[in-house]
């Protein structure tokens, strides 16, 4: 089946940042076979022609770090710093999770992601109490692309820690290629302060043996730096590097507190960074020097973190805050122009996750794209400045349609693959079972 999408404004976010005002996108099966100016011959080859009536079209957004199983905890522990927030609120509540809570919470999170334009995500989940296999099956039915990863902790007895690692290895082996390659997993030690050096070494082995990326929270706060130096005599990046975790592809969530030597190391090892601006602000962690990371040649993706510390999955908001923070802290308006930020949330974000087959509208890539209809939206006028509006005015609620692998997942703002009414009802019932 070949479908031609016409009469739209297409933002390719390719290396040249080509924009086609009277463009055409042709999708055959799961792949983009043509993107460019309107072409009558291409139209005649199509089995179906879809008139977009002036909608804006851009690649699906890529959320490089999230916690969808925690969606039920939205609004818990406001106005707290990271460490007490985790220890007094999040971890005690996660101890009460059940398989039903895990699956329902994950689906609610994915529904929000899809409806706000995210087509690809990378997630870390606490395995306590949940059925991760059932969640992975449920994710496959939603149509979303991404990585869903078992988090490793060095909590409990030695036996419990060994079991956690065995389960992480099983999960990596089972789901490194799932749902026809649309879903995968990573090995995900939580952090240097919750994982022993031996656990980090085991995670490095799992990543190496199963060919998966490592995903870990690192250098999120000044307190973390002090704690790791006190324990191990080295800052987090050096400490983790000793375990071998950074000897293969790796994603560092946060990277708020880094020095020049560490940035150079990350560049040499191709350690990528998932930048979580709103979460870092809400938890009082600080502001990552994204401009400095990019200047150092490090790949940076944009992320929301979990909604318990955000409190939404709106990647448009994250893009806008990313740009404004860098301009404000550097007192330089030329830093992170619109094209750069949109690329971080799409093409570069996909590269951060090792998913180069998506993230931009280019021939041969997966047909993952979203549309926005500006016609009835005063805040998106005048339409002549669409590029600026995508960064500084648009929001996730403006997304009209979402396509993944050429399949329509969201139509006119309605998710077609998740029973939202049921999920919303269930999440509120389940929330009442959690005792703070």
Phi, psi and omega in degrees: 000122179247123182241131177253128177255121186234171175060047177226168173257113190255121174258106186286328188053035172279185184298330178270355184053048180293137177235131182243111184287324175242063192269179178214136175238127179244129181240129175237115185066239181260358190244153172279124179252345176204138170215126182168201177293161178304133182227115184296323180295318178296322179297317183293336179281343186284145175281332181218142177239126180248119177273118183275352175053045174086007178296154174269137183236130177215164179300151173300146182282151184242113180264110191273359177198120181210175177218080187290332180292340178272005184302328179295343182265012177305130178089358180276130171072040174297154173062038177233150173285163188305306187299307177295329177299314178293310189285328184261337185244295192293304184297319176298322178290322178296335177295341181265001184294150178234168175304321180293318178298314182301312183291316182295317180296319179297316181293324176297317179297316180293322176302313179297318179300308183300313183293338179259010170101003177277125178251343181223137180217161173231124193230145173244132180237142172282121186284354186302119171080348188259170174250093186293330178293318179295323178294317180298320177297317180295321178298322181298329181281341181283337181092354183288155176256146175162189179236129181239117197233134179290125181273133179263130174235152172255059179252157175082195181287169177300321179295319178294323178293319178296320179295321178299317179292321178298320180292322177298320179291317178300317181296318179297317180295320185284322193243016179295337174219107187219155180053052180058031177087358179286331178243148177213191178214167175232169170266130194228076170298135188300309185187167177290342181266350177246356180239136176289160175304324180294322178294319178297321177297319178295321178296322177298320178295315180300315180300317182292314186289328184253003175065038179247159179280149172268143182224121187211144172284126181217142172052051183273326183220162174297323179299322177297316180302311182298318181295316182289322176297319180295320183284315193240357178074020179207154175290161186307315183297314179294317179301312181294322182298329180294336182275351180089001184295332181266013179278351176231184180304133183212148175242125176260117174279126174097278182058041182286321187246092182227146175255177184298321180296320179291321177298320178296320178298315180299320178297313182298321183269359184055043171278124184267159182239131172261111185270125184240074191297314184291316178299316179298323177290315184295324180271005178065028184279333181125192182235119178292143179275077183298318179301318178294322177297315180294319178298330180279356179086024181264137176286130180234129172249164179256147185212163179261337195067194179275160184284352174288345180230030185229290021236042176212175180255029184277104181289336175296319177297318179297320178299313183297314180295323177304310182296313185294320179298316182292319178296318183288314182290329178271349185052046183215108184288345183277349181287140179051068174295168186307313182301318181296315183292318177298325179291321178300325183274359182227270187296312181292322177302319177297321177295322177304321182272003181072024182245065184292352181278001178222182175102351178206160178267093182220148179302131178095349179270163178298145182276073177251107183209161181228159178233152173230130178259108183278354192304321185250025185238102181304326183286354177252023178249150355285148185292345179297341181252040185302320182301314178296318183298325181302325181268316192256353183230328185284158175220170181302329181290349179276350184291131180265306188228149178225131178236136176227128185055032179079356182263133179283122182255326177234132180232120181052041177083000181252127178285127185269349188247357181228135177279088186296321181301316180292316182297318180295318178297315183293321183295324179287325174294315183291326180301327181292343180277346181272129182253122179277000000 
